[in-house]
Amino acid sequence: MTNLVIQRAIDLAGSQQKLAELCGVKQPTVWRWLHGGRVDAKNVMSVVRATEGQIQAHELRPDLPDVFPQPETTPIITP
């Protein structure tokens, strides 16, 4: 099962190796993330930084909403 969020991060970084370097991990770690392994909570923000915020923390770990909440949306009010 391919993690599409990590695939986007790899695409943004340019390669698994480049994402690994930007995140301070080894390439096999990124491969594991891509193939269904969870991104450790301690690495979530490094992926966010590596992608210049194009990948958000809550996308990487939606199972931790108290730690990485989704951004609040403002309802559109029409007159």
C-alpha positions as CSV (number, residue, x, y, z in Angstrom):
1,M,0.0,0.0,0.0
2,T,1.6,3.3,-1.2
3,N,1.3,6.3,1.1
4,L,0.2,9.0,-1.3
5,V,1.1,11.8,1.1
6,I,4.7,10.5,1.3
7,Q,4.7,10.1,-2.5
8,R,3.8,13.8,-2.8
9,A,6.6,14.7,-0.3
10,I,9.1,12.6,-2.4
11,D,8.0,14.3,-5.6
12,L,8.4,17.7,-4.0
13,A,11.8,16.9,-2.6
14,G,13.0,15.3,-5.9
15,S,13.7,11.8,-4.7
16,Q,13.5,9.4,-1.7
17,Q,17.2,10.1,-1.0
18,K,16.7,13.9,-1.1
19,L,13.7,13.7,1.2
20,A,15.7,11.5,3.6
21,E,18.6,14.0,3.7
22,L,16.2,16.9,4.3
23,C,14.5,15.0,7.1
24,G,17.7,13.7,8.7
25,V,16.9,10.1,8.2
26,K,18.2,7.3,5.9
27,Q,16.6,6.5,2.5
28,P,15.3,3.1,3.7
29,T,13.2,5.0,6.3
30,V,11.6,7.0,3.6
31,W,11.0,3.8,1.6
32,R,9.2,2.3,4.7
33,W,7.1,5.5,5.0
34,L,6.1,5.2,1.4
35,H,5.2,1.5,1.7
36,G,2.8,1.8,4.7
37,G,5.1,2.6,7.6
38,R,4.0,5.4,9.9
39,V,6.1,8.5,10.0
40,D,7.3,8.7,13.6
41,A,5.8,11.7,15.4
42,K,9.4,13.0,15.9
43,N,9.9,13.2,12.1
44,V,6.6,14.7,11.1
45,M,7.8,18.4,11.3
46,S,10.9,17.6,9.4
47,V,8.8,16.4,6.5
48,V,6.6,19.5,6.8
49,R,9.8,21.7,6.7
50,A,11.3,19.6,3.8
51,T,8.2,20.3,1.7
52,E,8.1,24.0,2.8
53,G,4.6,23.3,4.3
54,Q,3.1,21.8,1.2
55,I,2.6,18.7,3.2
56,Q,1.0,19.4,6.5
57,A,1.5,17.5,9.8
58,H,-2.1,16.3,10.1
59,E,-1.8,14.7,6.6
60,L,1.1,12.6,7.8
61,R,-0.4,11.5,11.2
62,P,-4.2,11.9,11.0
63,D,-4.3,9.3,13.9
64,L,-2.9,12.0,16.2
65,P,-5.4,14.8,16.0
66,D,-4.5,16.1,19.5
67,V,-0.9,16.5,18.5
68,F,-1.3,17.4,14.8
69,P,-4.8,19.0,14.5
70,Q,-6.3,19.9,11.2
71,P,-6.3,23.6,10.5
72,E,-9.6,25.2,11.4
73,T,-11.7,26.3,8.5
74,T,-13.7,29.5,8.6
75,P,-17.3,29.0,7.5
76,I,-18.3,31.2,4.5
77,I,-21.2,33.4,5.5
78,T,-23.2,34.8,2.7
79,P,-25.6,37.7,3.1
